[in-house]
Amino acid sequence: MPEMPAMRVDHVGIAVESIDDAEELLFVLGCEKIHEEASEYGAFTWATYVLGDASRLELIAPEDGSESFLTEFLERRGPGLHHVTLEVADLERAVDVLDAHDVPVADYAEFEHWGEAFVAPSNPTGALLQLMEYYDGYAETREAGRQLFVRGESL
């Protein structure tokens, strides 16, 4: 059976109605905002915050007037924990290991600078898990650059 590649918690994603309103609490907690951008793949905006040298939080909010997975989530559950992202050194191998253990993987997708796969919250933890591998060029295409990686380096 294949062995799981190196991985670590990359960030915790929190669904909110408004990034501006929600980030005030993160600032009080000592977080530093390093990034905000509209997603080119969906109707939402995401912002990244660091706390210390390795803890990272992400706020995700729907674009005004949009309908998406996020607006449905907020209507159903309200603001709160949306996902936990695990950075993996080899996404394809991680998916193979999950498959070998009969863990269903949803929404496996490859993009220009990253790949991602999701383990649905119907798993025993109840949390949506995003597995993400950063590819060459990811940091270089974003203003925050290498700050987007835990401790400045991808796996």
Secondary structure, 3 states (H helix, E strand, C coil): CCCCCCEEEEEEEEECCCHHHHHHHHHHCCCEEEEEEECCCCCEEEEEEEECCCEEEEEEEECCCCCCHHHHHHHHHCCEEEEEEEEECCHHHHHHHHHHCCCCCEEEEECCCEEEEEECCCCCCCCCEEEEEECCCCHHHCCCHHHHCHHHCCC
